[in-house]
């Protein structure tokens, strides 16, 4: 296990750690991540309906190919983001992520076939993997160990409030102006603003991680020199806490992929309007985003394990409600509960990885965790699509609810309860 650090102190390189000491850059990165979330949110309401209404894709497995493509490319880029940011610095990787997103709105607007939409989501996954992962790593660099949960709460809150606000806005735009092009023009504006802020105002944070590494106790030196392969094995399988977090992250995003791809189709099939579907698509990430401002900081005080376990079980209950409901009111309540359960899990999982991983290889460990977590999008697209084709959407949602509850049980049994930094 890595040793203790002395928070908020300056190391030999003179970089101060702590939220207050780095507040301006931290809040700039929060704003950047809100734009990253908004770039993803441009699809949440519109794309499932685009698949059925403009491209006439009837099979759910075919319609969900864009989530499969997104999940695989984002998962891969998450893995490489950590390694690249250690090798070349954080800021160049963040800039590269924004550049990868530039063609996406144009492809979504003008794509003449479904293959163009899938290709756009490959690029979107590359962009999200590089930008979101790097924003996470940079905030961890800046704040040090004591406020890691708080930092992740702010990061994920900004990102998913960006998703929610954009999902709601695109629902209204689609109602007023059609499914294309208006909703995706908003995404184009986010990309231009995010790229400009990153190039002009964001500063490199790699040296802060090096400063934290110099403050680790000598007893942790054996943990500092791991190869990338060793970090992958440790994060994925060997370490109880890291591996428990990785499987929970995968299942969490599996049910998020289900919500993204199938919920709008389920709601439309029940006769809900585009405005109502937009509200439901926004309510889930809005509750998720806002609540993380509290849950991340609370896990700094009370620990990670039981927040994660409880969050997975709450998500399972919400999915069960969604599977059995038939109208707007219960679905809205379920969306809020699903968001609250995810808020208990999402920043806490990232903070748990940061607690255990040594600063020398933390960026790579975060990348491995996010590889597994966002691989859940691909698994969710395949699993929920096949189940929905065979048995209907409610049965697919119910099956994922059971899987989510089982994942929470794995965390309760396998994760250590004393890894969080505030212990």
N, C-alpha and C positions, 0 to 999 in steps of 0.2 A: 504494500500500500504506500502511496506517496506520503511524504511527511508534511508537517504543518508549515504554513507560510505566515509571514508577518504582514498583515494587510496594510495598505495605504502608505507603505514606506517606499522610499526611492532606493533602487539598487545602484550598482556601479554605473549603469548606463544613464542614471539620472531621470528615469521615467517614473512618475508618480502613479500609483494604482489607487483606484477608488472612483465612485460615481461623482462625488462632489468635485474632485480634482480634475476630472475630465468631462464635466457636464456639457460643455458646448459641443464637443465632438460626439458625445454619446447621444445627445438629442438630435443632432444632425443625422446620425445613423438611424435613429428611430424614424425620422421623417423619410429617409431613403427606403427603409423597409416597408413603410406604409405604401409607398409607390410600387415596390416590388409586389406587395399583396394586391394592389389595385390592378396591376398588369395581369395577374391570374384571375381576378374577379370579373374581368370583362367577359369571361367564358361561362361563368357558373350558371347563369340563368338562360343564356341564349343558345349555347352550343347543343345541348340535348334536344332542344326544339328544332334547331336548324337541321339536325340529322334526320328527324322524322318528317318535317314539313317541306324542306327544300330538296333534300337528297333522297327522301323516301326510303330510309333504311328501317326495315320492319323488325329484323332480328336484333335483340338487345346486344348480343355478342358483337355484331357488326357495328352497331352504333357506338359502342364503348371502345372501339379501337383507338380513338383519340386519347382516351385516358390511359390505355395501355402504353401507347407511344410516349405520352407525357411522363408516366411513371418510370418507365425504363430509362429514358434519357436523363430525367432529373436524378434518379438514383445513382446512375453512373457519374454524373457531374458532381453530386455531393461527395462521392468518394475521392474524385480527383481534386476537388476544391481545396480540401485540407492539405494534400500533398503539394499542390501548386502554390498555395498561399505560404507554406513553410519555405518553399524553394525560391519563389520570386517576390514574395511580399503580398499583403492583403489587397491593397488598392488596385494593382494591375488585374487581379482576378475579378474584382468587383466591376471594373471598367469593361473587361471582356464579357462578363455576363450581360451587361446592358447592351453592348453591341450585338450580341446574339439575338436579342429580342427585337431589334429594329425591323426586320422583315415581317414579323408575325402579324401585326394588324393588317398589312396589305394583303397577305396571303389569306387571312380570314375574310376580308372584304371581297376580294376578286377571285378567290379560288373557284374554278369551274367544276371541280369534281371533289369527291370526298377524300381522295388521296392528297389533295392540297391541304385540306384541313388537318389530316393526320401529320403531314410534313411540318405544318406550322406548329403543331403541338410537340414535335420532336425538338424544334428550335426553342419553343417556350420552356420545355423541360430543361434544356441545356442552360438557358438563361436563369431560370429559377434556382437550379442547383448551384450555380456559381454565385448569384447575387445573395440569395437567402442564406446559404451556408456561410459565406464570407461575412455578412452582416452579423451573424451569430458569433463567429469567431472573433471579430473585431470588438464586440461588446464584452465578451469574456476577457479579452486582452486588457481592456481599459479598467474594468471595475475590480479585478482581483477576486479573492475567494469569498469574502464575507457577504457580498451582495450579489452573488451569482444568480440566485433564484429571482431576485428583484429585476436584475438586468434581462434575464430571459423572459420574464413576464412582460416587461416593456416592449421587448423586441417582438414577441409573438402577438401581443395585443395590437401593436401598430400594424403588423402585417395582416392580421385577420380582420381588424376593423376596416382596413383598406379593401380586403376581399368583400366584406359585407356591404360597405357603402357603394362599391362599384356594382355588385350584383343587384342591389336595389335600383341604382341609377340606370343600369342597362335594361332592367325590366320596364321601366317607364319609357326609356328611349325606344325600345322595341315595340311597345304599345303604340307610341305616337308616330314613329317613322319606319317601322318594319325591322326585321331581324338583321338586315344588312343595309347600309354600312354604318349607321349612326352609333350603335353600341361600341363598335371597335375603334371609332375615332377617339373615344375617351382613353382607351388603352394606348393609342399612339401618343397622346399628350403626356401620359404618365411616363412613357419610355423616354421621351425627349427631356422632360424635367429631371428624371432620375439620372440619366447620363450626364446632363449638365452639372448637377449638384456634385456628383461623384468626381468628375474631372476637375472641377474648379475649387471645391471646398473640403472634400474628405481627405484626411491625412492618414498616413501609414501608421499601423498600431503594432506591427510585429515586434518592435523593440520592447513594448510593454510586457509581452509574454516572456521575452528573454530576461527582463528584470525580475518577473515573478519566479522564473526558474532558478535564479541566483539566490533566492530567499528560502528555497526548500532545504530542509534539514539534510545533513550528510547521509543519514540512513536511507534517503530516497534515491541516492545516486545510481543504484543498480537499476532503477526503473526508468532512467532518463534516456538510455541509449538504445531503445528498441527499434528494430527495423519496421518498415511498413507492413510486412507480412506478419510479424509478431503482434503489431497493434491490431491488425485485422482479426487474428485468431483470438486474442485476448478480449476484444470488444464483442466479438460475435458469439463466442462459445465458452472460453475458459473462465473469465472472471464472472462471478455470480451476479454482481450488481450490473455490470456493463451488459452482459448477455440478456438479463431479465429486461433491462431497459430497451434493448434492441428489438426483442420479440414484441414487447408492448407497443413500441413505435410502429412496427410493421402492421399490427392488427388495428391500431388506431387509424392509420391512413388507409387501411383496407376499408373500414366503414366510412371514412370520408370520401373515398372513391365511389362507393355505393351511393352516398348521398348526392354527390356531384352528378353522377351519370343517370341514376334511375329515379330519384325523387321528383325532378321536374316532370318526367314522363308519367309517373304515378299520379301526380297532382293534376296534370292536364287531362288524363284519362277519367278523372272524377269530375271534370267539368269546370275546374277552377280557371279564372281569367289569368292573363299574363301578369297583371298587376299583383294578384294574389300569389302567383307562383314566385314573382320577384320578392315579395315580402317574406315568404317562407325560405327562399334561397338565401336571403340576407339575415334572417333571424338567427339561424344556427351560427354562422361565423361572427355575428355581432355579439351574441351572448358569450361565445368562446373568446373573442378578442377582449371585451371589456372586463370579464371576470379574471383574466390572467394578470391584470394589474394588482389584484389581491392575492391570487393563489401562488404566484411565483415567489413573492416576498414572504408569504406565510410558510412556504416550505423551507425557507432559510431558517426559520425559527423552530419548526416542529418536525422537520425531516421530510424525506422524499417518499419513502416506501408506501405509507398508508394513503398519502394523497393520490399516488398513482393507482393503487388498488381500488380505492373508492371511486376514482374517476372512471375506470374501466367498467365497474359495475353500474354506475349511473348511466353511462352510455348504453349499456346493454338494455336497461329498463326503457330508455328513450326509444331505442330501435324497436323494442317490443310494442310500445304504444303506436309507433308509426305503422307497423305491420298490421295492426288490428283496427286502426281508425279509418274513417271514410269521409271526413269533412275538414274544413279549414281550421276550426277552433282547436280540436285535439291535435291536429298536425302542427299548429303554431306552438302549442304547449310542449309537444315532443321536441320540436326544433330548439326551443330555449333550453330544455333539460339536456338535450344532446350537447349543446354548446357549453353548458356549465360543466358537464362531465368531462368534456375535452379540455376545458380550461384547467381542471384539476391535474390533468395528465401532461399537457403539452410542454409548458415551460419547466415543469418539474423533471421530466425525462432529460431534457437538455442539461439542466443544472446537475442532475445525478451523474451524467457523463463527465461534466466538468469537475465534479468533486473527486472522482476516482482517478481520472487521467492526469498524468504528470504534464506540466506546462510544455515540456520539450516535445511531447507527442499528442497533446490535447487536440490540436487542429485535425490531425489525422484520425483520432478516435471519434471526434464529432462527425467527420466525413464518413467513417464506417457506419456509425449509428444512423446517420441520415441516408446512407445507402439502403440499409434495411428498412428504415421507416418509410421512405418514399417508394421503395419497391412494393410497399403495400398498395399503392395506387394500381400497379399492374396486376397484382394478385387479386385485388378487389374487382377490377374491371373484368377479369376472366371468370372468377368464381361467381360474382353476382350476375354477370351476363348469362352464363350457362344455366344457373339456377332459375333466373327469370324466364329464359326461353323454355325451360322444361316445366316449371311449376308455377310461374307467375311472380310478379314483383313482391307481393307480400311474403311469400315463402322465402324468397331470397333475403329479404330484410330480416326475417325471423332467424334464419340460419346464421347470419352474421351477428345477430344479437347473442346467440349462444356462444359463438366463437369469441366474442369480445369479453363475455363473462369468464370464460376459461382462461383468457389471457390475464385478466386481473388476478385469478387464482394462482397462476404461475408466478406473478410478481410477489404475492403474499408469501409464497413458499420459498422462492429462490433468492430474492433480493435481500442483501444485508440491511439492517435497520439503523446503522450508526455511521453511514458514510458521509452525511451531509456536513458541510463546512462549519456550521454553527455549533456542532456538538462539542 
